[in-house]
Amino acid sequence: MSFLPSSVDVAIIGAGAAGLGAAHALAGSGLAVIVLEGRNRIGGRAWTVQASPEVTFDVGCGWLHSADKNSFVPIAKQLGFELNTNLPPWRERAFGNAFPQAERDDFMRAMEAFYERLWQAAQKGKDEPASLSLEPGNRWNPMIDAVSTYVNGCELKDMSTLDWDAYEDRDLNWRVRRGYGALITAYGSPCPVALNCNVTLIDHSGKRLRIETSQGTLTADKAIVTVPTNLIADEAIRFSPPLPAKVDAAAGVPLGVDDKVTLALSDAEAFPKEGNLRGATMRTDMGTYHIRPFGQPCIEGFFGGSFARALEDAGEGAITAQSIDEIAGFLGNGIRRKLKPLYESRWAHDPFARGSYSHARPGHAEDRAVLAAPVDERLFFAGEATSPTFFTTAHGARDSGERAAKEVLAAIG
């Protein structure tokens, strides 16, 4: 990892998938490039930890969505990371009878009818809250909303119908056995990165950009800003002169909240591999559980939206406690002694993330393009929130970094 130079041609802010994608695209250009990263690690919201000797856990993104168009698939093959192409456990492979098959079928029918109405609304060009496509009084509405919190990081009332429609879901979801975060870290390892280097100000008033960081100031001809939208909206990173259009656009595509937890499971052999556990709870405040991912002796839980935010606010360990209570509610109190806390995420409380991934607020689907637009051919913008069709994903972020790097090269001519 690099020390901080006093002057570069291109400074890239953020060493997540977008920043690393930009750095790769500029490698071999002959330009002096540095990636400035506030954390003490690269990867951003992609982060794999060894939660126990037996359990590898993706604290952030875990699924290679739209695998047939996902640029990390060829990268994984090139770097020797084994991909798992089994079906995800979301629909099939239900464990226990917390959610009986007949009920599940009924729920899926209601959800598919909702998606059809949402699609119809989008075809009319209505950038309205997605909640308006719910069928009034449908018993499954709270759980359809729960699914939105997993997918979008927010409830349907906060989700733009047109943004939902713009996302390209290829329905192919793969995983990386050693962890998606581990793959992205390996991808970034050749890149010139300064860690623990938090950028607070980009002054673009002079001939060159002046970038203030926690490790001192440097100058650059061009900068690619890849930080999450909440940092721009909160002005954790400031521009001088100010860029109100960018701050407003970032606020229009805020990061929602999604959190994950992993619990060690003793006597794991008694449970199926890759099982799905959730109840017909008729609540939006609910988790969904993945039993023995990759056959590991653990259960992973997933929470989203305002419920995830409330659990984070309740303090460290609250997500874990909620998971154990909910699983015991489904499988009986005997399961409690088989479960042990290993690791939980709290992305909204991470100062360099402040959330999980972006959704457009109703009326703000256009803000992704506003956020992505360069300023004065000197400031360029990337990150999952700037991707037109693959927002919320690591590959969408990586591809946006490559796009911004190409804009830099075109500007240099």
C-alpha positions as CSV (number, residue, x, y, z in Angstrom):
1,M,0.0,0.0,0.0
2,S,1.2,3.4,-0.9
3,F,2.2,6.5,1.0
4,L,0.6,9.8,0.0
5,P,2.2,11.7,-2.9
6,S,2.0,15.5,-3.0
7,S,0.8,15.6,-6.6
8,V,-0.9,13.1,-9.0
9,D,-2.6,13.2,-12.3
10,V,-5.7,11.4,-11.1
11,A,-6.9,11.0,-7.5
12,I,-9.6,8.4,-6.9
13,I,-11.6,8.8,-3.7
14,G,-12.7,5.5,-2.2
15,A,-11.2,2.0,-2.6
16,G,-14.5,0.1,-3.0
17,A,-15.4,-1.8,-6.2
18,A,-15.9,1.5,-8.1
19,G,-12.5,3.1,-7.1
20,L,-10.7,-0.2,-7.8
21,G,-12.5,-0.5,-11.2
22,A,-11.3,3.0,-12.1
23,A,-7.8,2.3,-10.9
24,H,-7.6,-0.8,-13.1
25,A,-8.9,1.1,-16.1
26,L,-6.2,3.7,-15.7
27,A,-3.4,1.2,-15.2
28,G,-1.0,1.4,-18.1
29,S,-2.2,4.8,-19.1
30,G,1.0,6.4,-18.0
31,L,-0.9,8.7,-15.6
32,A,0.2,9.0,-12.0
33,V,-2.8,7.6,-10.0
34,I,-3.6,7.2,-6.3
35,V,-6.7,5.7,-4.6
36,L,-7.5,7.5,-1.3
37,E,-9.3,5.3,1.2
38,G,-10.6,6.3,4.6
39,R,-10.7,2.8,6.0
40,N,-7.7,0.6,7.0
41,R,-8.7,-1.9,4.3
42,I,-9.9,-1.9,0.7
43,G,-13.2,-3.2,-0.7
44,G,-15.7,-0.8,0.8
45,R,-19.0,-2.4,1.3
46,A,-17.5,-5.7,0.1
47,W,-15.8,-7.3,3.1
48,T,-15.2,-11.0,4.0
49,V,-14.2,-12.0,7.5
50,Q,-13.3,-15.4,9.0
51,A,-16.0,-15.3,11.6
52,S,-14.8,-18.6,13.1
53,P,-12.3,-21.3,12.0
54,E,-15.2,-23.0,10.2
55,V,-17.2,-20.0,8.9
56,T,-16.3,-17.5,6.2
57,F,-18.8,-14.6,6.2
58,D,-19.5,-11.8,3.7
59,V,-20.3,-8.9,6.0
60,G,-21.3,-6.9,2.9
61,C,-22.3,-8.1,-0.6
62,G,-22.4,-11.8,-1.0
63,W,-24.3,-12.5,-4.3
64,L,-23.0,-12.0,-7.8
65,H,-26.3,-10.8,-9.2
66,S,-27.0,-10.9,-12.9
67,A,-24.2,-13.4,-13.2
68,D,-24.3,-13.6,-17.0
69,K,-23.5,-9.9,-17.2
70,N,-21.5,-9.5,-14.0
71,S,-18.0,-8.3,-14.7
72,F,-16.7,-10.0,-11.5
73,V,-17.4,-13.4,-13.0
74,P,-14.6,-13.4,-15.5
75,I,-12.4,-11.6,-12.9
76,A,-13.1,-14.5,-10.4
77,K,-12.1,-17.0,-13.0
78,Q,-9.0,-15.1,-13.8
79,L,-8.0,-14.8,-10.2
80,G,-8.8,-18.5,-9.4
81,F,-11.8,-17.9,-7.2
82,E,-14.3,-20.8,-7.3
83,L,-17.8,-19.7,-8.1
84,N,-20.9,-21.5,-6.7
85,T,-23.7,-21.5,-9.2
86,N,-26.4,-23.3,-7.2
87,L,-29.8,-21.7,-6.9
88,P,-30.2,-19.2,-4.1
89,P,-32.3,-20.4,-1.1
90,W,-34.8,-17.6,-1.3
91,R,-37.8,-19.4,-2.8
92,E,-37.3,-23.1,-2.5
93,R,-35.8,-25.3,0.2
94,A,-37.8,-24.0,3.0
95,F,-36.9,-25.6,6.3
96,G,-39.4,-26.4,9.1
97,N,-43.1,-25.5,8.9
98,A,-43.0,-21.9,10.0
99,F,-44.2,-21.0,6.5
100,P,-46.2,-23.9,5.1
101,Q,-46.0,-24.6,1.3
102,A,-49.6,-23.6,0.6
103,E,-49.1,-20.3,2.3
104,R,-45.8,-19.8,0.5
105,D,-47.5,-20.4,-2.8
106,D,-50.2,-17.9,-2.0
107,F,-47.6,-15.3,-0.9
108,M,-45.6,-15.8,-4.1
109,R,-48.8,-15.3,-6.2
110,A,-49.5,-12.1,-4.3
111,M,-45.9,-10.9,-4.8
112,E,-45.9,-11.7,-8.5
113,A,-49.2,-9.8,-9.0
114,F,-47.7,-6.9,-7.1
115,Y,-44.6,-6.9,-9.4
116,E,-46.9,-7.0,-12.4
117,R,-48.9,-3.9,-11.2
118,L,-45.6,-2.2,-10.4
119,W,-44.3,-2.9,-14.0
120,Q,-47.6,-1.5,-15.4
121,A,-47.2,1.7,-13.4
122,A,-43.6,2.1,-14.6
123,Q,-44.7,1.7,-18.2
124,K,-47.0,4.8,-17.7
125,G,-43.8,6.7,-16.7
126,K,-45.1,7.2,-13.1
127,D,-42.2,8.0,-10.7
128,E,-44.5,7.4,-7.8
129,P,-44.0,5.4,-4.5
130,A,-43.9,1.7,-5.2
131,S,-46.3,1.2,-2.3
132,L,-49.1,2.6,-4.6
133,S,-48.9,-0.7,-6.5
134,L,-49.8,-2.8,-3.5
135,E,-53.3,-4.2,-3.6
136,P,-55.3,-2.4,-0.8
137,G,-56.0,-4.8,2.0
138,N,-54.0,-7.8,0.7
139,R,-53.0,-9.9,3.7
140,W,-49.5,-10.3,2.3
141,N,-48.7,-6.6,2.0
142,P,-46.5,-6.4,5.1
143,M,-44.4,-9.3,3.9
144,I,-44.1,-7.9,0.4
145,D,-42.8,-4.8,2.1
146,A,-40.3,-6.9,4.1
147,V,-39.0,-8.3,0.8
148,S,-38.5,-4.7,-0.4
149,T,-36.4,-4.0,2.7
150,Y,-34.1,-6.9,1.7
151,V,-33.9,-5.9,-1.9
152,N,-34.0,-2.1,-1.8
153,G,-32.9,-1.4,1.8
154,C,-36.2,0.5,2.3
155,E,-39.9,0.1,2.5
156,L,-42.0,0.5,-0.7
157,K,-43.3,3.9,0.3
158,D,-39.7,5.2,0.0
159,M,-39.0,3.5,-3.3
160,S,-39.3,5.0,-6.8
161,T,-41.4,2.9,-9.2
162,L,-39.2,4.0,-12.2
163,D,-36.0,3.2,-10.3
164,W,-37.3,-0.2,-9.5
165,D,-38.1,-0.7,-13.2
166,A,-34.7,0.5,-14.4
167,Y,-32.8,-2.2,-12.5
168,E,-31.8,-5.1,-14.7
169,D,-32.3,-8.4,-12.9
170,R,-31.1,-11.3,-14.9
171,D,-32.3,-13.8,-12.2
172,L,-28.9,-15.5,-12.1
173,N,-27.3,-15.2,-8.7
174,W,-24.0,-16.9,-7.9
175,R,-21.6,-16.8,-5.0
176,V,-17.9,-16.9,-4.3
177,R,-16.9,-19.7,-2.0
178,R,-14.0,-17.8,-0.4
179,G,-16.2,-14.6,-0.2
180,Y,-17.1,-11.8,-2.5
181,G,-15.2,-9.4,-0.3
182,A,-12.1,-11.6,-0.6
183,L,-12.5,-11.6,-4.4
184,I,-12.7,-7.8,-4.5
185,T,-9.8,-7.4,-2.2
186,A,-7.7,-9.6,-4.5
187,Y,-8.8,-7.7,-7.5
188,G,-7.7,-4.4,-5.8
189,S,-4.3,-5.7,-4.6
190,P,-2.3,-4.4,-7.5
191,C,-3.8,-0.9,-7.2
192,P,-1.9,2.0,-5.7
193,V,-3.9,2.8,-2.5
194,A,-3.3,5.1,0.5
195,L,-5.2,3.6,3.5
196,N,-6.4,5.5,6.6
197,C,-6.6,8.5,4.3
198,N,-10.0,10.2,4.8
199,V,-10.8,12.9,2.2
200,T,-12.7,15.8,3.7
201,L,-12.5,18.5,1.0
202,I,-12.0,18.8,-2.7
203,D,-11.2,22.4,-3.6
204,H,-11.7,22.9,-7.4
205,S,-11.4,26.7,-7.4
206,G,-7.8,26.8,-8.7
207,K,-6.0,25.6,-11.8
208,R,-5.4,22.2,-10.1
209,L,-7.6,20.4,-7.6
210,R,-6.6,20.6,-4.0
211,I,-7.6,17.6,-2.0
212,E,-7.5,17.7,1.9
213,T,-7.2,14.4,3.7
214,S,-6.5,13.1,7.2
215,Q,-2.9,12.6,6.0
216,G,-2.3,16.0,4.5
217,T,-3.1,17.8,1.2
218,L,-2.3,16.7,-2.3
219,T,-3.0,18.3,-5.7
220,A,-4.4,16.6,-8.8
221,D,-5.5,17.4,-12.3
222,K,-8.6,15.1,-12.1
223,A,-10.5,13.4,-9.4
224,I,-12.9,10.4,-9.5
225,V,-15.3,10.5,-6.5
226,T,-16.7,7.1,-5.7
227,V,-17.9,7.6,-2.1
228,P,-21.4,6.4,-1.1
229,T,-24.2,8.9,-1.6
230,N,-24.9,9.5,2.1
231,L,-21.4,10.9,2.5
232,I,-22.0,13.4,-0.3
233,A,-25.5,14.3,1.0
234,D,-24.2,14.7,4.6
235,E,-21.3,16.8,3.2
236,A,-18.8,14.5,5.0
237,I,-16.8,15.2,1.9
238,R,-17.2,18.9,0.8
239,F,-16.6,20.7,-2.4
240,S,-15.3,24.2,-2.7
241,P,-17.0,26.0,-4.5
242,P,-20.1,24.0,-3.4
243,L,-21.8,21.6,-5.8
244,P,-25.5,21.9,-4.6
245,A,-26.8,19.8,-7.6
246,K,-24.5,16.9,-6.6
247,V,-25.6,17.1,-2.9
248,D,-29.3,17.2,-3.9
249,A,-28.8,14.3,-6.3
250,A,-27.0,12.2,-3.7
251,A,-29.9,12.9,-1.2
252,G,-32.3,11.7,-3.9
253,V,-30.6,8.3,-4.1
254,P,-29.8,7.7,-0.4
255,L,-28.4,4.4,1.0
256,G,-31.0,2.2,2.6
257,V,-30.1,-0.2,5.4
258,D,-29.5,-3.9,5.1
259,D,-27.6,-5.9,7.7
260,K,-26.4,-9.5,8.1
261,V,-25.6,-11.7,11.0
262,T,-24.0,-15.1,11.3
263,L,-24.6,-17.5,14.2
264,A,-22.6,-20.6,14.8
265,L,-24.8,-23.7,14.7
266,S,-23.8,-26.8,16.8
267,D,-25.0,-30.2,15.7
268,A,-25.2,-28.7,12.2
269,E,-25.4,-32.1,10.5
270,A,-29.0,-32.4,11.8
271,F,-29.9,-29.4,9.5
272,P,-30.1,-29.2,5.7
273,K,-27.4,-27.4,3.8
274,E,-28.5,-24.2,2.0
275,G,-31.9,-24.2,3.7
276,N,-34.2,-21.2,3.8
277,L,-36.0,-20.2,7.0
278,R,-38.6,-17.6,7.4
279,G,-42.1,-17.4,8.9
280,A,-45.4,-16.3,7.6
281,T,-45.2,-13.5,10.2
282,M,-47.4,-11.0,8.4
283,R,-45.0,-8.3,9.6
284,T,-42.5,-6.1,7.8
285,D,-40.3,-6.2,10.8
286,M,-38.8,-9.7,10.2
287,G,-35.6,-11.4,9.3
288,T,-35.0,-14.0,6.7
289,Y,-32.5,-16.9,7.4
290,H,-30.1,-19.0,5.4
291,I,-29.2,-22.3,7.0
292,R,-25.7,-23.7,6.5
293,P,-24.5,-21.6,3.5
294,F,-21.9,-23.6,1.6
295,G,-22.7,-26.4,4.2
296,Q,-20.9,-24.3,6.9
297,P,-22.0,-24.9,10.5
298,C,-23.9,-21.6,10.8
299,I,-27.2,-19.7,10.1
300,E,-27.0,-16.4,8.4
301,G,-29.7,-13.8,9.0
302,F,-30.7,-10.8,6.9
303,F,-32.6,-7.6,8.0
304,G,-33.5,-4.5,6.0
305,G,-35.1,-1.1,6.0
306,S,-36.3,0.7,9.1
307,F,-36.3,-2.5,11.1
308,A,-32.6,-3.0,10.4
309,R,-32.0,0.7,11.3
310,A,-33.9,0.3,14.6
311,L,-31.9,-2.9,15.5
312,E,-28.6,-1.0,14.8
313,D,-29.7,1.9,16.9
314,A,-30.5,-0.5,19.8
315,G,-26.8,-1.2,20.0
316,E,-24.2,-3.9,19.3
317,G,-25.6,-7.4,19.6
318,A,-29.2,-6.4,19.0
319,I,-29.3,-7.9,15.5
320,T,-27.9,-11.2,16.9
321,A,-30.4,-11.2,19.8
322,Q,-33.3,-10.6,17.4
323,S,-32.1,-13.4,15.2
324,I,-31.9,-16.0,18.0
325,D,-35.3,-15.0,19.3
326,E,-36.9,-15.2,15.9
327,I,-35.3,-18.6,15.0
328,A,-36.4,-20.0,18.4
329,G,-39.9,-18.7,17.6
330,F,-39.8,-20.8,14.4
331,L,-37.9,-23.9,15.6
332,G,-38.5,-24.0,19.4
333,N,-36.5,-22.8,22.4
334,G,-34.3,-25.9,22.2
335,I,-32.4,-24.3,19.3
336,R,-31.1,-21.5,21.6
337,R,-28.4,-23.6,23.1
338,K,-27.2,-24.6,19.6
339,L,-26.7,-21.0,18.5
340,K,-23.7,-18.8,19.3
341,P,-23.1,-15.2,18.1
342,L,-20.2,-14.9,15.6
343,Y,-20.5,-11.6,13.7
344,E,-23.0,-8.9,12.7
345,S,-22.9,-6.0,10.4
346,R,-24.0,-2.4,11.3
347,W,-23.6,-0.6,8.0
348,A,-25.6,2.5,8.9
349,H,-23.2,3.1,11.8
350,D,-20.1,2.6,9.6
351,P,-18.9,6.2,9.1
352,F,-17.5,5.5,5.6
353,A,-20.7,3.8,4.4
354,R,-23.7,5.2,6.4
355,G,-25.9,2.6,4.9
356,S,-25.9,-0.4,2.5
357,Y,-26.9,0.5,-1.0
358,S,-28.8,3.1,-2.9
359,H,-32.5,3.4,-3.8
360,A,-34.1,6.4,-5.6
361,R,-36.7,8.1,-3.6
362,P,-40.1,8.6,-5.4
363,G,-39.7,11.3,-8.0
364,H,-35.9,11.0,-8.0
365,A,-35.1,8.2,-10.5
366,E,-33.3,10.8,-12.7
367,D,-30.9,11.7,-9.9
368,R,-28.6,8.7,-10.7
369,A,-27.7,10.4,-14.1
370,V,-27.3,13.8,-12.4
371,L,-24.9,12.2,-9.8
372,A,-22.9,10.5,-12.6
373,A,-22.3,13.6,-14.7
374,P,-18.8,15.1,-14.7
375,V,-18.1,18.6,-13.5
376,D,-15.8,20.9,-15.6
377,E,-14.1,17.9,-17.1
378,R,-12.1,17.6,-13.8
379,L,-14.4,16.0,-11.3
380,F,-15.9,12.6,-12.2
381,F,-18.3,10.5,-10.3
382,A,-18.7,6.7,-9.9
383,G,-20.2,4.2,-7.5
384,E,-23.1,1.8,-7.5
385,A,-25.6,4.7,-7.1
386,T,-24.4,6.1,-10.5
387,S,-25.0,2.9,-12.4
388,P,-28.0,3.2,-14.7
389,T,-29.1,-0.4,-14.6
390,F,-26.9,-2.3,-12.1
391,F,-27.1,0.0,-9.1
392,T,-27.0,-1.6,-5.6
393,T,-24.4,-4.1,-6.9
394,A,-20.7,-4.5,-6.7
395,H,-20.4,-5.1,-10.4
396,G,-22.5,-2.1,-11.1
397,A,-20.0,-0.1,-8.9
398,R,-17.0,-1.6,-10.7
399,D,-18.3,-0.9,-14.1
400,S,-19.1,2.7,-13.2
401,G,-15.5,3.2,-12.1
402,E,-14.4,1.9,-15.5
403,R,-16.8,4.3,-17.1
404,A,-15.5,7.3,-15.1
405,A,-11.9,6.3,-16.0
406,K,-12.8,6.4,-19.7
407,E,-14.3,9.9,-19.2
408,V,-11.1,11.0,-17.6
409,L,-9.0,9.6,-20.5
410,A,-11.4,11.3,-23.0
411,A,-11.0,14.6,-21.1
412,I,-7.3,14.4,-21.2
413,G,-7.6,13.7,-24.9
